[in-house]
Structures are given as C-alpha cells and as structure tokens.
Amino acid sequence: MDILCGALQLFVLVIFARIVLSWFPAEPGGALATVNRLVAQATDWLFVPLQRIIPPLRMGAMMLDLTPIVVLLGVQLLLMPIVC
C-alpha cells in the first residue's frame, strides 16, 4: 500500500506541476519546454481522453480546463479508503 500511496501522491505533484507550468510560456528548445514536455507525457494518458469528455469552461476570453480538477478529485477519492 505504501508504494501505491507514494505513486498517487507523486502523480498529484506532477498534476500541480502541469498546472503551474501552463501559466508560463516556454521557448521551444528551452529547459522549461523540456520540463513541460516531460510533465505532459506523464499526464496526457489520462488528461487527453478526459478532455474529449469534459469541455473547457469559457470565462470571457479565457478558457479554463477542468480536467486537472477532475483528476485531482479522482485521485483523492482513491486515496481516502487507503488512508495514506
């Protein structure tokens, strides 16, 4: 159970990293772009299918992707019965 808890907690950190990295533009070929690509590869397997189901929320001229929130809630629901 400790390995599962650790993996889910690490996944939560990667999701938060993806959220924060989305706020900063990354120059192609730069260090930030490399980190952004690695984080996207670690989360796209779950985010991309959910983004087809959950449309982004329009807030004026801004679009808000709700997928990270849904995934974080799902991970928390998985962690609750485990009690990490």
C-alpha positions as CSV (number, residue, x, y, z in Angstrom):
1,M,0.0,0.0,0.0
2,D,2.9,2.4,0.7
3,I,4.0,2.1,-3.0
4,L,0.5,2.9,-4.2
5,C,0.2,5.9,-1.9
6,G,3.6,7.2,-2.9
7,A,2.8,6.8,-6.6
8,L,-0.6,8.6,-6.3
9,Q,1.0,11.4,-4.2
10,L,3.8,11.8,-6.8
11,F,1.1,11.9,-9.6
12,V,-0.7,14.7,-7.7
13,L,2.6,16.7,-7.6
14,V,3.0,16.1,-11.4
15,I,-0.5,17.4,-11.9
16,F,0.2,20.5,-9.9
17,A,3.5,21.0,-11.9
18,R,1.5,20.8,-15.1
19,I,-1.0,23.4,-13.8
20,V,1.8,25.8,-12.8
21,L,3.8,25.3,-16.0
22,S,0.7,26.1,-18.0
23,W,0.9,29.7,-16.6
24,F,4.3,30.4,-18.2
25,P,5.2,30.4,-21.9
26,A,8.0,28.1,-22.8
27,E,10.5,28.9,-25.5
28,P,11.0,25.9,-27.8
29,G,14.2,24.1,-27.0
30,G,14.5,25.7,-23.6
31,A,14.7,24.0,-20.2
32,L,11.2,24.9,-19.3
33,A,9.9,23.4,-22.6
34,T,11.7,20.2,-21.8
35,V,10.2,20.0,-18.3
36,N,6.8,20.9,-19.7
37,R,7.1,18.1,-22.3
38,L,8.0,15.5,-19.6
39,V,5.2,16.6,-17.4
40,A,2.7,16.4,-20.3
41,Q,3.9,12.9,-21.2
42,A,3.3,11.8,-17.6
43,T,-0.2,13.1,-17.6
44,D,-1.5,13.0,-21.1
45,W,-2.5,9.4,-20.9
46,L,-5.3,10.4,-18.5
47,F,-5.9,14.0,-19.5
48,V,-6.4,13.7,-23.2
49,P,-9.3,11.2,-23.1
50,L,-11.0,13.2,-20.3
51,Q,-10.6,16.4,-22.3
52,R,-12.7,14.8,-25.0
53,I,-15.5,14.3,-22.5
54,I,-15.1,17.4,-20.3
55,P,-15.3,20.6,-22.4
56,P,-13.3,23.6,-21.3
57,L,-15.2,26.3,-19.4
58,R,-15.3,29.7,-21.1
59,M,-14.8,32.7,-18.9
60,G,-14.9,35.7,-21.1
61,A,-11.9,35.5,-23.4
62,M,-10.2,32.9,-21.2
63,M,-10.7,29.1,-21.4
64,L,-10.4,27.1,-18.2
65,D,-9.5,23.4,-18.5
66,L,-11.3,21.5,-15.7
67,T,-9.6,18.2,-16.4
68,P,-6.9,18.6,-13.7
69,I,-9.5,19.4,-11.1
70,V,-11.5,16.2,-12.0
71,V,-8.3,14.1,-12.0
72,L,-7.3,15.5,-8.6
73,L,-10.7,14.7,-7.1
74,G,-10.5,11.2,-8.5
75,V,-7.0,10.6,-7.0
76,Q,-8.3,11.9,-3.7
77,L,-11.2,9.5,-3.8
78,L,-8.8,6.7,-4.5
79,L,-6.6,7.8,-1.5
80,M,-9.4,8.1,1.0
81,P,-10.0,4.4,1.6
82,I,-6.3,3.7,1.6
83,V,-5.5,6.3,4.3
84,C,-2.0,7.2,3.2
